[in-house]
Amino acid sequence: MYNTIIIGAGQAGLAVGYYLKQSNKSFLILDKGNEVGECWKHRYDSLVLFTPHMYSALPGMKFQGKSHGFPSKDDVVDYLQKYVVKFNIKIHFQSEVVSVSEKEGHFIIKTKNDEYLAENLVIATGPFQIPSMPALSRKVNINQLHSSQYRNSKQLVDGNVLVVGGGNSGAQIAVELSKERETFLAVSRKLNYLPLLLRRKSIFWWFDKIGILKASNTSLIGRLIQKRGDPIFGFELKEAIKQGRIKLKKRVTDGNQHKVVFEDSTELEIQNVIWATGFKSNFSWLNINHIINEKGYVIHTRGVTKIKGLYFIGLPWQYRRGSALLQGVGFDAEYIVKKINSFDRLDELE
């Protein structure tokens, strides 16, 4: 019997592990992958974070590099692996969880090979679980990839490319591809841009100084930011559109074979599509009622559920903007471990 089991060895799970280590709690992290940082390794080759080194560190360990410089995905993998070694965080890899149930105040966690018991369970699988592919992807006969499958341009066939999705991943991929082929970018909203650096300091340094990073999801500024959506960090996309290297298109509405139709009724013959259309959560293995609502969202307050001992971490806007990022997940991890410790103390007094 473990005091706590954490499902997921990404940055969220590791941050919880760090604080549990300080509390001398017996815990174990289960992960379906083969090594620390595996999900980062599988991201596209040119990925660079828009949060600088100084705002990309987990609790207890500085991210080496220029404070206002930006780490690559390989830098993140290296950092996470060193983090696990430094704090001796115990992880069982190749341990995909197939079911979780609750019985007599304990959690039963079953993987493909083993079964575990825990007094507390922290689900740290994050928001990036299943690639979200539109129904249109099944109608077109085009070389197509989800952004999570994209590594580099060698995966594409000759011809043009359409990137669908106006987030930062879609922006970075479109800019990269525009340097070597005709590139279109389809978006469903007006693009807003913010600089990566302002007066030689990261925009996140300024966010920190004016309180944006500390704004909760229920605060006025937090609600406004959530309503507005994420901006595109940096001006590379804006410049590429201005120079005509990337042609901006309206939302994709239909298509057939090699043809794609847009919201303004224009059509294009397309040879490649990158779907930068986000992800969906999958909690089909969580056999506990009243945790997921009808829209598929977790029911929680700051990661704490109504089920005693059951917690979530790494959800978008779990409490603050950075809850799903390296930048802010440590704040949530500290809060959750304090909750675990406080409930444990209450149990001891009973």
GUPAVEX-795027 format. One record per residue (C-alpha): residue number from 1; x, y, z. Coordinates in pm, whole numbers, plus 50000, padded with zeros to 5 digits. Example, Ala and Ser with C-alpha at 12.3 -4.5 7.8 and 13.67 -1.06 7.14 Angstrom:
+-----+-------+-------+-------+
! seq !    px !    py !    pz !
+-----+-------+-------+-------+
!   1 ! 51230 ! 49550 ! 50780 !
!   2 ! 51367 ! 49894 ! 50714 !
+-----+-------+-------+-------+
//
This chain:
+-----+-------+-------+-------+
! seq !    px !    py !    pz !
+-----+-------+-------+-------+
!   1 ! 50000 ! 50000 ! 50000 !
!   2 ! 50141 ! 50336 ! 49893 !
!   3 ! 50048 ! 50663 ! 50052 !
!   4 ! 50021 ! 50816 ! 49705 !
!   5 ! 50036 ! 50694 ! 49347 !
!   6 ! 50079 ! 50942 ! 49064 !
!   7 ! 49969 ! 50853 ! 48712 !
!   8 ! 50193 ! 51029 ! 48461 !
!   9 ! 50566 ! 51112 ! 48473 !
!  10 ! 50550 ! 51442 ! 48288 !
!  11 ! 50634 ! 51774 ! 48450 !
!  12 ! 50313 ! 51770 ! 48656 !
!  13 ! 50376 ! 51426 ! 48804 !
!  14 ! 50740 ! 51504 ! 48873 !
!  15 ! 50650 ! 51825 ! 49057 !
!  16 ! 50410 ! 51633 ! 49282 !
!  17 ! 50683 ! 51374 ! 49337 !
!  18 ! 50924 ! 51647 ! 49445 !
!  19 ! 50691 ! 51775 ! 49718 !
!  20 ! 50596 ! 51424 ! 49833 !
!  21 ! 50968 ! 51352 ! 49865 !
!  22 ! 51002 ! 51652 ! 50099 !
!  23 ! 50714 ! 51511 ! 50306 !
!  24 ! 50873 ! 51165 ! 50332 !
!  25 ! 50559 ! 51004 ! 50191 !
!  26 ! 50569 ! 50663 ! 50024 !
!  27 ! 50480 ! 50723 ! 49661 !
!  28 ! 50526 ! 50586 ! 49312 !
!  29 ! 50480 ! 50734 ! 48965 !
!  30 ! 50334 ! 50513 ! 48693 !
!  31 ! 50394 ! 50601 ! 48328 !
!  32 ! 50310 ! 50420 ! 48005 !
!  33 ! 50625 ! 50546 ! 47830 !
!  34 ! 50978 ! 50415 ! 47829 !
!  35 ! 51171 ! 50708 ! 47974 !
!  36 ! 51146 ! 51054 ! 48128 !
!  37 ! 51058 ! 51325 ! 47879 !
!  38 ! 50938 ! 51085 ! 47613 !
!  39 ! 50639 ! 51300 ! 47511 !
!  40 ! 50875 ! 51594 ! 47457 !
!  41 ! 51108 ! 51382 ! 47244 !
!  42 ! 50820 ! 51303 ! 47011 !
!  43 ! 50730 ! 51667 ! 46944 !
!  44 ! 50836 ! 51836 ! 46620 !
!  45 ! 51212 ! 51883 ! 46578 !
!  46 ! 51216 ! 52262 ! 46571 !
!  47 ! 50999 ! 52312 ! 46880 !
!  48 ! 51115 ! 52597 ! 47103 !
!  49 ! 50927 ! 52699 ! 47418 !
!  50 ! 50787 ! 53051 ! 47440 !
!  51 ! 50851 ! 53049 ! 47815 !
!  52 ! 51217 ! 53132 ! 47892 !
!  53 ! 51454 ! 52927 ! 48110 !
!  54 ! 51371 ! 53136 ! 48418 !
!  55 ! 51001 ! 53047 ! 48386 !
!  56 ! 51040 ! 52686 ! 48274 !
!  57 ! 51184 ! 52531 ! 48590 !
!  58 ! 51020 ! 52285 ! 48826 !
!  59 ! 51045 ! 52337 ! 49205 !
!  60 ! 51386 ! 52286 ! 49359 !
!  61 ! 51602 ! 52295 ! 49046 !
!  62 ! 51702 ! 52583 ! 48820 !
!  63 ! 51677 ! 52542 ! 48443 !
!  64 ! 52031 ! 52611 ! 48320 !
!  65 ! 52066 ! 52864 ! 48039 !
!  66 ! 52024 ! 53234 ! 47978 !
!  67 ! 51742 ! 53360 ! 48202 !
!  68 ! 51554 ! 53523 ! 47915 !
!  69 ! 51658 ! 53265 ! 47654 !
!  70 ! 51422 ! 52997 ! 47526 !
!  71 ! 51480 ! 52621 ! 47568 !
!  72 ! 51438 ! 52370 ! 47287 !
!  73 ! 51247 ! 52046 ! 47333 !
!  74 ! 51579 ! 51861 ! 47376 !
!  75 ! 51675 ! 52104 ! 47654 !
!  76 ! 51348 ! 52017 ! 47829 !
!  77 ! 51411 ! 51642 ! 47799 !
!  78 ! 51760 ! 51684 ! 47942 !
!  79 ! 51626 ! 51898 ! 48227 !
!  80 ! 51352 ! 51652 ! 48324 !
!  81 ! 51590 ! 51356 ! 48319 !
!  82 ! 51837 ! 51538 ! 48544 !
!  83 ! 51551 ! 51638 ! 48773 !
!  84 ! 51449 ! 51276 ! 48831 !
!  85 ! 51808 ! 51177 ! 48907 !
!  86 ! 51872 ! 51470 ! 49141 !
!  87 ! 51566 ! 51402 ! 49357 !
!  88 ! 51568 ! 51023 ! 49313 !
!  89 ! 51205 ! 51010 ! 49206 !
!  90 ! 51080 ! 50654 ! 49169 !
!  91 ! 50901 ! 50579 ! 48841 !
!  92 ! 50767 ! 50256 ! 48697 !
!  93 ! 50779 ! 50286 ! 48318 !
!  94 ! 50587 ! 50073 ! 48066 !
!  95 ! 50303 ! 50078 ! 48317 !
!  96 ! 49997 ! 50192 ! 48128 !
!  97 ! 49701 ! 50223 ! 48362 !
!  98 ! 49396 ! 50033 ! 48236 !
!  99 ! 49158 ! 50088 ! 48527 !
! 100 ! 49121 ! 50280 ! 48851 !
! 101 ! 48854 ! 50206 ! 49108 !
! 102 ! 48782 ! 50295 ! 49467 !
! 103 ! 48711 ! 50047 ! 49745 !
! 104 ! 48682 ! 50105 ! 50120 !
! 105 ! 48861 ! 50438 ! 50107 !
! 106 ! 49153 ! 50314 ! 49896 !
! 107 ! 49229 ! 50324 ! 49527 !
! 108 ! 49297 ! 50018 ! 49316 !
! 109 ! 49517 ! 50099 ! 49019 !
! 110 ! 49557 ! 49828 ! 48757 !
! 111 ! 49815 ! 49839 ! 48480 !
! 112 ! 49860 ! 49584 ! 48202 !
! 113 ! 50097 ! 49389 ! 48426 !
! 114 ! 50042 ! 49481 ! 48791 !
! 115 ! 49797 ! 49604 ! 49052 !
! 116 ! 49866 ! 49874 ! 49311 !
! 117 ! 49689 ! 50007 ! 49620 !
! 118 ! 49708 ! 50368 ! 49734 !
! 119 ! 49550 ! 50592 ! 49994 !
! 120 ! 49580 ! 50889 ! 49758 !
! 121 ! 49579 ! 50911 ! 49382 !
! 122 ! 49706 ! 51204 ! 49173 !
! 123 ! 49615 ! 51195 ! 48805 !
! 124 ! 49886 ! 51382 ! 48616 !
! 125 ! 49813 ! 51268 ! 48261 !
! 126 ! 49774 ! 51628 ! 48146 !
! 127 ! 49559 ! 51775 ! 47870 !
! 128 ! 49748 ! 51627 ! 47573 !
! 129 ! 49617 ! 51272 ! 47562 !
! 130 ! 49436 ! 51194 ! 47235 !
! 131 ! 49493 ! 51398 ! 46917 !
! 132 ! 49172 ! 51576 ! 46819 !
! 133 ! 49110 ! 51510 ! 46450 !
! 134 ! 48810 ! 51667 ! 46275 !
! 135 ! 48563 ! 51446 ! 46090 !
! 136 ! 48683 ! 51607 ! 45767 !
! 137 ! 49013 ! 51421 ! 45798 !
! 138 ! 48826 ! 51102 ! 45703 !
! 139 ! 48676 ! 51261 ! 45390 !
! 140 ! 48990 ! 51385 ! 45219 !
! 141 ! 49250 ! 51180 ! 45036 !
! 142 ! 49547 ! 51396 ! 45132 !
! 143 ! 49876 ! 51323 ! 45306 !
! 144 ! 49785 ! 51434 ! 45657 !
! 145 ! 49932 ! 51438 ! 46007 !
! 146 ! 49825 ! 51566 ! 46344 !
! 147 ! 50072 ! 51818 ! 46486 !
! 148 ! 50166 ! 51561 ! 46753 !
! 149 ! 50281 ! 51326 ! 46474 !
! 150 ! 50472 ! 51590 ! 46280 !
! 151 ! 50852 ! 51590 ! 46319 !
! 152 ! 50982 ! 51769 ! 46008 !
! 153 ! 50910 ! 51838 ! 45641 !
! 154 ! 51050 ! 51501 ! 45530 !
! 155 ! 50715 ! 51349 ! 45627 !
! 156 ! 50538 ! 51552 ! 45358 !
! 157 ! 50491 ! 51470 ! 44991 !
! 158 ! 50574 ! 51718 ! 44714 !
! 159 ! 50340 ! 52013 ! 44685 !
! 160 ! 50175 ! 52268 ! 44908 !
! 161 ! 50070 ! 52231 ! 45272 !
! 162 ! 49774 ! 52351 ! 45475 !
! 163 ! 49820 ! 52393 ! 45850 !
! 164 ! 49487 ! 52396 ! 46032 !
! 165 ! 49481 ! 52568 ! 46370 !
! 166 ! 49588 ! 52908 ! 46496 !
! 167 ! 49769 ! 52816 ! 46816 !
! 168 ! 50141 ! 52847 ! 46883 !
! 169 ! 50220 ! 52498 ! 46754 !
! 170 ! 50038 ! 52561 ! 46429 !
! 171 ! 50213 ! 52897 ! 46396 !
! 172 ! 50562 ! 52752 ! 46449 !
! 173 ! 50502 ! 52464 ! 46207 !
! 174 ! 50356 ! 52692 ! 45939 !
! 175 ! 50651 ! 52931 ! 45964 !
! 176 ! 50898 ! 52644 ! 45934 !
! 177 ! 50726 ! 52491 ! 45630 !
! 178 ! 50682 ! 52826 ! 45456 !
! 179 ! 51058 ! 52845 ! 45408 !
! 180 ! 51050 ! 52562 ! 45158 !
! 181 ! 50701 ! 52526 ! 45009 !
! 182 ! 50370 ! 52704 ! 44945 !
! 183 ! 50198 ! 52722 ! 45284 !
! 184 ! 49843 ! 52804 ! 45391 !
! 185 ! 49721 ! 52852 ! 45747 !
! 186 ! 49351 ! 52812 ! 45831 !
! 187 ! 49228 ! 52977 ! 46151 !
! 188 ! 48887 ! 53022 ! 46311 !
! 189 ! 48959 ! 53346 ! 46499 !
! 190 ! 49152 ! 53666 ! 46467 !
! 191 ! 49518 ! 53617 ! 46548 !
! 192 ! 49662 ! 53821 ! 46833 !
! 193 ! 50037 ! 53857 ! 46874 !
! 194 ! 50265 ! 53933 ! 47167 !
! 195 ! 50642 ! 53978 ! 47157 !
! 196 ! 50864 ! 53710 ! 47302 !
! 197 ! 51094 ! 53982 ! 47432 !
! 198 ! 51019 ! 54336 ! 47543 !
! 199 ! 51317 ! 54558 ! 47624 !
! 200 ! 51538 ! 54247 ! 47621 !
! 201 ! 51327 ! 54073 ! 47882 !
! 202 ! 51084 ! 53785 ! 47829 !
! 203 ! 50720 ! 53888 ! 47805 !
! 204 ! 50665 ! 53642 ! 48093 !
! 205 ! 50893 ! 53853 ! 48312 !
! 206 ! 50658 ! 54145 ! 48248 !
! 207 ! 50353 ! 53920 ! 48308 !
! 208 ! 50506 ! 53828 ! 48642 !
! 209 ! 50572 ! 54190 ! 48740 !
! 210 ! 50218 ! 54307 ! 48667 !
! 211 ! 50052 ! 54004 ! 48830 !
! 212 ! 49919 ! 53815 ! 48528 !
! 213 ! 50103 ! 53493 ! 48619 !
! 214 ! 49947 ! 53498 ! 48965 !
! 215 ! 49591 ! 53571 ! 48845 !
! 216 ! 49354 ! 53287 ! 48936 !
! 217 ! 49103 ! 53133 ! 48698 !
! 218 ! 48815 ! 53307 ! 48880 !
! 219 ! 48971 ! 53654 ! 48899 !
! 220 ! 48859 ! 53927 ! 48661 !
! 221 ! 49188 ! 53928 ! 48471 !
! 222 ! 49195 ! 53546 ! 48468 !
! 223 ! 48845 ! 53530 ! 48318 !
! 224 ! 48935 ! 53789 ! 48055 !
! 225 ! 49247 ! 53599 ! 47950 !
! 226 ! 49057 ! 53270 ! 47925 !
! 227 ! 48785 ! 53433 ! 47715 !
! 228 ! 49038 ! 53595 ! 47483 !
! 229 ! 49242 ! 53276 ! 47431 !
! 230 ! 49616 ! 53235 ! 47394 !
! 231 ! 49806 ! 53483 ! 47176 !
! 232 ! 50074 ! 53389 ! 46926 !
! 233 ! 50406 ! 53455 ! 47096 !
! 234 ! 50658 ! 53621 ! 46866 !
! 235 ! 50612 ! 53793 ! 46530 !
! 236 ! 50755 ! 53531 ! 46292 !
! 237 ! 50408 ! 53427 ! 46173 !
! 238 ! 50295 ! 53787 ! 46134 !
! 239 ! 50601 ! 53864 ! 45921 !
! 240 ! 50559 ! 53551 ! 45707 !
! 241 ! 50195 ! 53646 ! 45635 !
! 242 ! 50297 ! 54004 ! 45555 !
! 243 ! 50565 ! 53880 ! 45314 !
! 244 ! 50319 ! 53642 ! 45146 !
! 245 ! 50508 ! 53328 ! 45246 !
! 246 ! 50203 ! 53213 ! 45441 !
! 247 ! 49853 ! 53268 ! 45301 !
! 248 ! 49590 ! 53304 ! 45571 !
! 249 ! 49259 ! 53123 ! 45520 !
! 250 ! 48927 ! 53109 ! 45704 !
! 251 ! 48810 ! 52809 ! 45903 !
! 252 ! 48794 ! 52476 ! 45716 !
! 253 ! 48433 ! 52366 ! 45670 !
! 254 ! 48439 ! 52082 ! 45417 !
! 255 ! 48644 ! 51888 ! 45168 !
! 256 ! 48662 ! 51591 ! 44937 !
! 257 ! 48954 ! 51397 ! 44792 !
! 258 ! 49229 ! 51659 ! 44739 !
! 259 ! 49004 ! 51960 ! 44781 !
! 260 ! 48944 ! 52166 ! 45097 !
! 261 ! 48659 ! 52417 ! 45139 !
! 262 ! 48680 ! 52718 ! 45370 !
! 263 ! 48423 ! 52922 ! 45558 !
! 264 ! 48423 ! 53194 ! 45290 !
! 265 ! 48335 ! 52927 ! 45028 !
! 266 ! 48679 ! 52939 ! 44866 !
! 267 ! 48840 ! 52608 ! 44769 !
! 268 ! 49196 ! 52480 ! 44736 !
! 269 ! 49369 ! 52173 ! 44599 !
! 270 ! 49595 ! 52059 ! 44883 !
! 271 ! 49870 ! 51795 ! 44888 !
! 272 ! 49950 ! 51796 ! 45262 !
! 273 ! 49758 ! 51885 ! 45579 !
! 274 ! 49890 ! 51935 ! 45931 !
! 275 ! 49603 ! 51929 ! 46182 !
! 276 ! 49715 ! 52155 ! 46469 !
! 277 ! 49371 ! 52106 ! 46620 !
! 278 ! 49455 ! 52022 ! 46979 !
! 279 ! 49380 ! 51722 ! 47195 !
! 280 ! 49099 ! 51549 ! 47379 !
! 281 ! 49109 ! 51395 ! 47725 !
! 282 ! 49051 ! 51024 ! 47780 !
! 283 ! 48947 ! 50904 ! 48123 !
! 284 ! 48769 ! 50587 ! 48011 !
! 285 ! 48989 ! 50391 ! 48254 !
! 286 ! 48870 ! 50596 ! 48554 !
! 287 ! 48590 ! 50388 ! 48705 !
! 288 ! 48479 ! 50644 ! 48961 !
! 289 ! 48149 ! 50828 ! 48929 !
! 290 ! 48082 ! 51201 ! 48949 !
! 291 ! 48435 ! 51307 ! 48850 !
! 292 ! 48388 ! 51384 ! 48479 !
! 293 ! 48097 ! 51604 ! 48369 !
! 294 ! 47880 ! 51563 ! 48059 !
! 295 ! 48122 ! 51774 ! 47853 !
! 296 ! 48417 ! 51552 ! 47947 !
! 297 ! 48575 ! 51802 ! 48188 !
! 298 ! 48710 ! 51711 ! 48531 !
! 299 ! 48497 ! 51833 ! 48825 !
! 300 ! 48742 ! 51982 ! 49073 !
! 301 ! 48847 ! 52285 ! 49275 !
! 302 ! 49216 ! 52359 ! 49229 !
! 303 ! 49273 ! 51993 ! 49144 !
! 304 ! 49091 ! 51863 ! 49451 !
! 305 ! 48787 ! 51645 ! 49375 !
! 306 ! 48489 ! 51553 ! 49590 !
! 307 ! 48630 ! 51202 ! 49624 !
! 308 ! 48856 ! 51188 ! 49926 !
! 309 ! 49218 ! 51130 ! 49823 !
! 310 ! 49163 ! 51185 ! 49449 !
! 311 ! 49345 ! 51476 ! 49283 !
! 312 ! 49426 ! 51608 ! 48936 !
! 313 ! 49718 ! 51819 ! 48820 !
! 314 ! 49833 ! 51970 ! 48492 !
! 315 ! 49490 ! 52071 ! 48364 !
! 316 ! 49460 ! 52393 ! 48160 !
! 317 ! 49376 ! 52681 ! 48393 !
! 318 ! 49352 ! 52436 ! 48685 !
! 319 ! 49409 ! 52743 ! 48900 !
! 320 ! 49627 ! 52983 ! 48701 !
! 321 ! 49736 ! 53034 ! 48342 !
! 322 ! 50051 ! 52826 ! 48383 !
! 323 ! 49881 ! 52523 ! 48538 !
! 324 ! 49944 ! 52307 ! 48231 !
! 325 ! 50294 ! 52448 ! 48169 !
! 326 ! 50637 ! 52394 ! 48321 !
! 327 ! 50610 ! 52755 ! 48435 !
! 328 ! 50323 ! 52705 ! 48678 !
! 329 ! 50271 ! 52339 ! 48755 !
! 330 ! 50493 ! 52348 ! 49066 !
! 331 ! 50257 ! 52596 ! 49232 !
! 332 ! 49966 ! 52354 ! 49192 !
! 333 ! 50177 ! 52056 ! 49301 !
! 334 ! 50268 ! 52225 ! 49627 !
! 335 ! 49901 ! 52300 ! 49698 !
! 336 ! 49790 ! 51942 ! 49627 !
! 337 ! 50060 ! 51785 ! 49845 !
! 338 ! 49963 ! 52022 ! 50130 !
! 339 ! 49606 ! 51894 ! 50090 !
! 340 ! 49727 ! 51532 ! 50099 !
! 341 ! 49930 ! 51601 ! 50413 !
! 342 ! 49648 ! 51785 ! 50589 !
! 343 ! 49397 ! 51505 ! 50521 !
! 344 ! 49653 ! 51245 ! 50633 !
! 345 ! 49698 ! 51429 ! 50964 !
! 346 ! 49322 ! 51439 ! 51015 !
! 347 ! 49305 ! 51063 ! 50959 !
! 348 ! 49577 ! 51009 ! 51218 !
! 349 ! 49380 ! 51207 ! 51476 !
! 350 ! 49062 ! 51006 ! 51424 !
+-----+-------+-------+-------+
//
